Amino acid sequence: MLKVPEHQVAGRQAIDGKLGPLIDNSSHFYKPLQDDDERGTGELTFYHSFSSNTRIPHHIRRFFPVFYGTQLLKASDGSGLRPHLVLQDITSDHLNPSILDIKIGSRTWYLEASNDYIQNCFHRDKTTTTVSLGFRLCGLQIYNESSFWKPERKLVRSFTADNVRSVLRMFVSSNVGPEPDFCFADSVYGGCDGILLKTWFEDQTMYHFCSCLVLLLFDKESFLKGKTPFAEVKLIDFAHVVDGNSVIDHNFLGGLCSFIKFVSQVLADSKGSTMED
Amino acid sequence: MLKVPEHQVAGRQAIDGKLGPLIDNSSHFYKPLQDDDERGTGELTFYHSFSSNTRIPHHIRRFFPVFYGTQLLKASDGSGLRPHLVLQDITSDHLNPSILDIKIGSRTWYLEASNDYIQNCFHRDKTTTTVSLGFRLCGLQIYNESSFWKPERKLVRSFTADNVRSVLRMFVSSNVGPEPDFCFADSVYGGCDGILLKTWFEDQTMYHFCSCLVLLLFDKESFLKGKTPFAEVKLIDFAHVVDGNSVIDHNFLGGLCSFIKFVSQVLADSKGSTMED
């Protein structure tokens, strides 16, 4: 049985008769192909290229959802059969995951795009934290005391740098409010995933990941029960990946480094707050 | 006696009655203050802040020209006395230096600028290599066999990624033409200046260096005579430095990493070509 993903925090949703992704009970995530994909320029093209690319190191491949091919399915908007990407459902092993979707890069447009697309992105980039921070939050849910805080898209888009800092603190705290306890900061932010990704982006010149998201997942309940994995880092949304043309993805890399710095500041604050205790 | 700098390859020049920088015989470079500076928002403000900033590591300070203060001088455009920044003349110890001026970053505008300024930069960034490579060449001169190759500004602006690669090869070769010998690649590009700068930019959140240049100087004659320094790396042009607001300069960092990758590719090619010999 297909259903609407419960823990989707950004992107098009399969609600109110609209076209969006679906999941099943076997950890599959079905993402409807856009018309672009059918012309061979979008996400499907990327997954085909990436999954057969022997130059992707094993320790980098794990940051990407597993790709199982495509399948014809009844689309969620009632328009009949449509090809869907069949991907790994990242949230399937988690009951109440906290999730951040972060769009990386200080520029979400690319030279190959249409003028209208560029102008729209340019405006959105200037009016969110994309230009100033090199990334923006696109959606989030934070689980605390048996409920989720899941702010509306419009609110998330209005976030300032200080709001982003607060969210990053709240994400790794056992409480919600002005005095975060940073309880899980070291366990969630203290790993080496950021460094591994950064090192790869300093070198790889195959793909430019325009408008791509980093999904951070943290499952507090699993962590407290000693279950692994309690945290995940995945890159998602590859509809605007373009050829790297022997140049590194300096836009993604710069944004990623800025995000890493934000996270490391939260980590440093958490250590400061522990030492004062 | 003040004179027009012989080895200036980009920026406003003090020729044809225009306002531009001057040098003396004591290694000083006099740069006329723009009206912005007099309002306290431009290059002078940066030099005051930077020179008194105790958080700049010693090994980073050496990448910046020494700042000696300001001085009232007769402006080169005949408009009378005008305050000038007094800076270190980077080229003064070199008879025939090869020079590259590289504007770092995939975005040369910044949010605090006027709409007109942003639109002009946005257009220039898209039509040069700024967006695609994360940097662009702004000017250059390459010394070879008793003469300089110093292409006109218009030609430099039209450079593609391949042109940039050719220039980076030619810069470290003893010959000019389609088959560079990469003779000096290891000596010029094999050092750790790029890594030192990159490491600092991954961490520093004090300044955002918009529209700033990296000047690379290589003095072949000094090198062949065993004289040091035969190469210099300096950051110049700080008219558009803005407050970092606790965020790293992800725009400069991304562009710098892309430039480092280009240079490392030339270095790898040079080793390949040596092994084939």
Interface residues (C-beta under 8 A of the other chain):
Chain A: S106 R107 L111 F122 K126 V131 S132 L133 G134 A161 E202 D203 T205 N245 S246 V247 I248 H250 N251 L253 G254 G255 C257 S258 K261 Q265
Chain B: S106 R107 L111 F122 K126 V131 S132 L133 G134 A161 E202 D203 T205 N245 S246 V247 I248 H250 N251 L253 G254 G255 C257 S258 K261 Q265
